[in-house]
């Protein structure tokens, strides 16, 4: 029998790999994190003040999920928002730079040109030139352009870390001033910068710090880090941490009741009843996952598959324990000993 016949579900609603989709299909925001980000976004949208927020939690605690949910919420709330998600910082600020330029696109960039003879205005106007628009857009993206074109079009050398930050700051400010447009930058896994060689690491942190110091109008930055990563940033990049540490959210493990509600939401998304998991099953899942969302979702999916394989129309503690034993490889070990 299949899952539809046994458990009255259209499918197993728990993802095979606990990686959030965009937009997330199910969001249970027990700490009100998405609303908190929306409040900060509204402040930046209304005042233009540069703003930042940091989400801190262990792997699997939902940092990326909340970021993607907030990204979708900002896009829905603000018609003139520029939401940008960068899954990993890469090796330099140019990773962020390219993501922002791609989010703007050549048409929007061209619209940011002013009427002056300023070099940036001249360059942005070239985006309307069919012959040179591709070359100019490549240069604006931080990519290398042949010298003959750079000299002919007056583009200058390839952007480096600090010229990138200056350009981004100007473009973000123009986007806000011309369209009252909110630029919401979500930079995930910021602690990975700590793994770069010292010179590159320090340059990256200095570049981010410079971006905040330039205070572009209409910029909201949301960062994420593990607890250990955030502690290391406080130690090794204190100047940056000081600039973004006003709004720091520490993710908490799910309580038993919160775990129950999360399971209910997933089951409802597939047309299922909330009582497929018995109370003792939920307790076992919560204990095994330590209240970490990613682990809870993964183990709940395994338990559902186990229930179907056993022909059961519910998931109790025994089924969860069996699923956990298979997942951990204990079943094979125990079988070999008996």
C-alpha positions as CSV (number, residue, x, y, z in Angstrom):
1,X,0.0,0.0,0.0
2,X,1.2,3.6,-0.7
3,X,1.2,6.6,1.6
4,X,-2.1,7.9,0.2
5,X,-3.9,4.7,1.2
6,X,-2.2,4.2,4.5
7,X,-1.9,7.8,5.9
8,X,-4.3,9.7,3.7
9,X,-1.5,12.0,2.5
10,X,-1.0,13.2,-1.0
11,X,2.8,12.6,-0.5
12,X,5.4,12.5,2.2
13,X,5.5,16.3,2.9
14,X,8.9,16.2,4.6
15,X,11.7,16.9,2.1
16,X,14.1,14.1,1.3
17,X,16.9,16.6,1.8
18,X,16.1,19.2,4.5
19,X,17.1,22.2,2.3
20,X,14.6,25.1,2.1
21,X,13.0,25.9,-1.2
22,X,12.1,29.4,-2.4
23,X,9.6,30.4,-1.5
24,X,9.3,28.0,1.4
25,X,6.2,25.8,1.2
26,X,5.9,25.6,5.0
27,X,7.1,28.2,7.5
28,X,6.7,27.9,11.2
29,X,8.1,31.1,12.7
30,X,7.9,30.5,16.5
31,X,10.2,33.4,17.3
32,X,8.6,35.9,14.9
33,X,11.9,36.2,12.9
34,X,10.2,37.0,9.5
35,X,8.1,39.7,11.1
36,X,11.2,41.1,12.8
37,X,13.0,41.3,9.5
38,X,9.9,42.9,7.9
39,X,9.9,45.6,10.6
40,X,13.5,46.5,9.9
41,X,12.8,46.5,6.2
42,X,9.9,48.9,6.7
43,X,12.1,51.2,8.7
44,X,14.7,51.3,6.0
45,X,12.1,51.7,3.3
46,X,10.5,54.6,5.0
47,X,13.6,56.4,6.2
48,X,16.3,55.3,3.9
49,X,18.6,54.5,6.9
50,X,21.1,51.7,6.3
51,X,20.2,48.8,8.6
52,X,21.4,45.4,9.5
53,X,20.3,42.2,11.3
54,X,22.1,39.0,12.2
55,X,20.6,35.6,12.6
56,X,22.7,33.2,14.7
57,X,21.9,29.5,15.0
58,X,23.5,26.0,14.6
59,X,23.4,24.2,11.3
60,X,19.9,23.0,10.5
61,X,18.2,25.5,12.9
62,X,16.4,27.3,10.1
63,X,18.6,30.3,9.3
64,X,18.4,29.9,5.5
65,X,14.7,29.0,5.7
66,X,13.9,32.2,7.6
67,X,16.0,34.2,5.2
68,X,14.2,32.9,2.2
69,X,10.8,33.3,3.8
70,X,11.7,36.9,4.7
71,X,13.0,37.5,1.2
72,X,9.6,36.3,-0.3
73,X,7.7,38.5,2.3
74,X,9.7,41.6,1.4
75,X,9.1,41.0,-2.3
76,X,5.4,40.7,-1.7
77,X,5.1,43.7,0.6
78,X,7.2,46.2,-1.3
79,X,6.6,46.6,-5.1
80,X,9.8,48.4,-5.5
81,X,12.0,46.1,-3.5
82,X,15.3,44.6,-4.7
83,X,15.6,41.4,-2.6
84,X,19.0,39.6,-3.1
85,X,20.0,36.3,-1.6
86,X,23.7,35.3,-1.6
87,X,24.0,31.6,-0.4
88,X,27.7,31.9,0.4
89,X,30.1,34.9,0.6
90,X,32.6,33.4,-1.8
91,X,36.2,34.7,-1.7
92,X,35.6,38.4,-1.9
93,X,33.0,41.2,-1.8
94,X,32.8,40.8,-5.6
95,X,30.5,37.8,-5.0
96,X,28.0,40.1,-3.3
97,X,28.7,42.8,-6.0
98,X,27.9,40.5,-8.9
99,X,24.7,39.3,-7.2
100,X,23.4,42.8,-6.7
101,X,24.3,43.9,-10.2
102,X,22.5,40.9,-11.6
103,X,19.4,41.6,-9.5
104,X,19.3,45.1,-10.9
105,X,19.9,44.0,-14.4
106,X,20.9,46.3,-17.4
107,X,17.6,48.0,-17.9
108,X,17.3,49.1,-14.2
109,X,20.9,50.1,-14.1
110,X,20.5,52.3,-17.2
111,X,17.5,54.0,-15.5
112,X,19.8,55.0,-12.6
113,X,21.9,57.3,-14.9
114,X,21.7,61.0,-14.1
115,X,21.9,64.0,-16.4
116,X,25.4,65.0,-15.4
117,X,28.8,64.3,-17.1
118,X,29.9,62.3,-14.0
119,X,31.8,59.2,-15.2
120,X,29.2,56.8,-13.6
121,X,26.3,58.6,-15.4
122,X,28.2,58.3,-18.7
123,X,28.9,54.6,-18.1
124,X,25.3,53.8,-17.2
125,X,24.0,55.6,-20.3
126,X,26.2,53.3,-22.4
127,X,23.9,50.5,-21.3
128,X,21.4,51.9,-23.8
129,X,23.9,51.5,-26.6
130,X,23.2,48.2,-28.4
131,X,26.9,47.9,-29.5
132,X,28.5,48.4,-26.1
133,X,25.8,47.5,-23.5
134,X,27.1,43.9,-23.1
135,X,30.7,45.1,-22.5
136,X,29.6,47.8,-20.0
137,X,27.4,45.4,-18.1
138,X,30.3,42.9,-17.9
139,X,32.5,45.6,-16.4
140,X,29.8,46.7,-14.0
141,X,29.4,43.1,-12.8
142,X,33.1,43.1,-11.8
143,X,34.3,40.9,-14.6
144,X,37.4,41.6,-16.7
145,X,37.0,43.5,-20.0
146,X,39.6,43.7,-22.8
147,X,41.8,46.8,-22.5
148,X,40.9,48.1,-25.9
149,X,37.3,48.4,-24.9
150,X,38.1,49.8,-21.5
151,X,40.1,52.6,-23.0
152,X,37.6,53.3,-25.7
153,X,34.7,53.5,-23.3
154,X,36.5,55.0,-20.4
155,X,35.7,52.2,-18.0
156,X,38.9,52.1,-16.1
157,X,40.5,49.0,-14.7
158,X,38.7,46.0,-13.4
159,X,36.9,46.6,-10.2
160,X,38.7,45.7,-7.0
161,X,37.2,45.2,-3.5
162,X,37.0,48.9,-2.5
163,X,36.1,50.3,-5.9
164,X,33.3,47.7,-5.9
165,X,32.0,48.9,-2.5
166,X,32.0,52.5,-3.7
167,X,30.1,51.7,-6.9
168,X,27.6,49.5,-5.0
169,X,27.0,52.2,-2.4
170,X,26.3,54.8,-5.2
171,X,24.0,52.5,-7.1
172,X,22.0,51.4,-4.1
173,X,21.6,55.0,-3.0
174,X,20.4,56.0,-6.5
175,X,17.9,53.1,-6.6
176,X,16.4,54.4,-3.3
177,X,16.4,58.1,-4.3
178,X,14.9,57.5,-7.8
179,X,12.4,54.8,-6.9
180,X,12.2,54.8,-3.1
181,X,13.5,51.3,-3.7
182,X,14.5,49.1,-0.8
183,X,17.6,46.9,-1.4
184,X,17.4,43.9,0.9
185,X,20.7,41.9,0.8
186,X,20.7,38.5,2.5
187,X,24.2,37.1,3.0
188,X,24.1,33.5,4.3
189,X,26.9,31.6,6.0
190,X,29.0,34.7,6.7
191,X,31.3,32.6,9.0
192,X,32.8,31.0,5.9
193,X,34.8,34.2,5.4
194,X,36.8,33.1,8.4
195,X,38.1,30.1,6.3
196,X,39.8,32.4,3.8
197,X,43.5,33.1,3.9
198,X,44.2,35.9,6.4
199,X,44.8,38.7,3.9
200,X,41.6,37.8,1.9
201,X,39.6,37.4,5.1
202,X,40.6,40.8,6.5
203,X,40.0,42.5,3.1
204,X,36.5,40.9,2.9
205,X,35.5,42.1,6.4
206,X,37.0,45.5,5.7
207,X,34.9,45.7,2.5
208,X,31.7,44.9,4.3
209,X,32.6,47.4,7.0
210,X,33.3,50.1,4.3
211,X,29.8,49.4,2.8
212,X,28.2,50.2,6.1
213,X,30.4,53.3,6.6
214,X,29.3,54.6,3.2
215,X,25.7,54.2,4.5
216,X,24.0,53.8,1.1
217,X,20.4,54.9,1.2
218,X,17.7,52.2,1.4
219,X,20.0,49.2,2.2
220,X,19.0,46.4,4.6
221,X,21.6,43.7,5.2
222,X,20.6,40.4,6.8
223,X,23.5,38.1,7.8
224,X,23.5,34.6,9.2
225,X,26.2,32.7,11.2
226,X,26.6,29.7,13.4
227,X,27.2,30.5,17.1
228,X,30.8,29.6,16.8
229,X,31.1,31.6,13.7
230,X,29.5,34.7,15.3
231,X,31.8,34.4,18.3
232,X,34.8,34.3,16.0
233,X,33.6,37.3,14.0
234,X,33.2,39.2,17.3
235,X,36.8,38.3,18.1
236,X,38.5,38.6,14.6
237,X,36.3,41.2,12.9
238,X,35.1,43.3,15.8
239,X,34.9,46.5,13.8
240,X,32.3,44.9,11.5
241,X,30.5,43.1,14.3
242,X,30.1,46.4,16.1
243,X,28.3,47.9,13.1
244,X,25.8,45.1,12.8
245,X,25.3,43.9,16.3
246,X,22.3,46.1,17.3
247,X,19.9,43.5,15.9
248,X,21.1,39.9,16.6
249,X,18.6,37.1,16.8
250,X,19.7,33.8,18.4
251,X,17.6,30.9,17.2
252,X,16.3,28.6,20.0
253,X,15.6,24.9,19.8
254,X,12.0,23.9,19.3
255,X,10.0,23.0,22.3
256,X,7.8,19.9,22.3
257,X,4.7,22.0,21.5
258,X,6.5,23.9,18.8
259,X,7.7,20.6,17.3
260,X,4.1,19.3,17.3
261,X,2.9,22.5,15.5
262,X,5.6,22.2,12.9
263,X,4.7,18.6,12.1
264,X,1.0,19.6,11.9
265,X,1.8,22.3,9.3
266,X,3.8,19.8,7.2
267,X,1.0,17.2,7.4
268,X,-1.6,19.8,6.6
269,X,0.3,20.8,3.5
270,X,-0.2,17.3,2.1
271,X,-3.9,17.0,3.3
272,X,-3.1,14.9,6.3
273,X,-4.5,14.9,9.8
274,X,-2.5,16.3,12.7
275,X,-2.7,13.1,14.8
276,X,-0.8,10.9,12.4
277,X,2.1,11.2,14.9
278,X,1.2,10.1,18.4
279,X,2.4,12.1,21.4
280,X,5.1,9.6,22.3
281,X,6.3,9.7,18.7
282,X,6.6,13.5,18.8
283,X,8.5,13.3,22.1
284,X,11.0,10.8,20.6
285,X,11.5,12.9,17.5
286,X,12.0,16.1,19.5
287,X,14.5,14.4,21.7
288,X,16.4,12.7,18.8
289,X,16.6,16.0,16.9
290,X,17.5,18.2,19.9
291,X,14.8,20.6,18.7
292,X,16.8,21.4,15.6
293,X,14.3,22.0,12.8
294,X,16.3,20.4,10.0
295,X,16.9,17.2,11.9
296,X,13.3,17.0,13.1
297,X,12.0,17.3,9.5
298,X,14.4,14.7,8.2
299,X,13.6,12.2,11.0
300,X,9.9,12.8,10.7
301,X,10.1,11.9,7.0
302,X,12.0,8.7,7.7
303,X,9.4,7.8,10.3
304,X,6.6,8.3,7.8
305,X,8.3,6.0,5.3
306,X,8.8,3.4,8.0
307,X,5.1,3.5,9.0
308,X,4.1,2.9,5.3
309,X,6.5,0.0,4.9
310,X,5.0,-1.6,8.0
311,X,1.4,-1.0,6.9
312,X,0.6,1.3,9.8
313,X,-1.8,4.2,9.5
314,X,-0.1,6.2,12.3
315,X,3.4,6.8,13.6
316,X,4.1,5.9,17.2
317,X,7.2,5.8,19.3
318,X,8.1,2.2,18.3
319,X,8.1,3.2,14.6
320,X,10.2,6.3,15.3
321,X,12.7,4.2,17.2
322,X,12.9,1.7,14.3
323,X,13.4,4.5,11.8
324,X,16.1,6.0,13.9
325,X,17.9,2.6,14.2
326,X,17.9,2.2,10.4
327,X,19.0,5.8,9.9
328,X,21.9,5.3,12.4
329,X,22.9,1.9,11.1
330,X,22.2,0.2,14.4
331,X,19.7,-2.2,12.9
332,X,22.4,-3.9,10.8
333,X,24.8,-4.0,13.7
334,X,22.3,-5.5,16.1
335,X,21.2,-8.0,13.4
336,X,24.8,-9.1,13.0
337,X,25.2,-9.7,16.7
338,X,22.1,-11.8,17.1
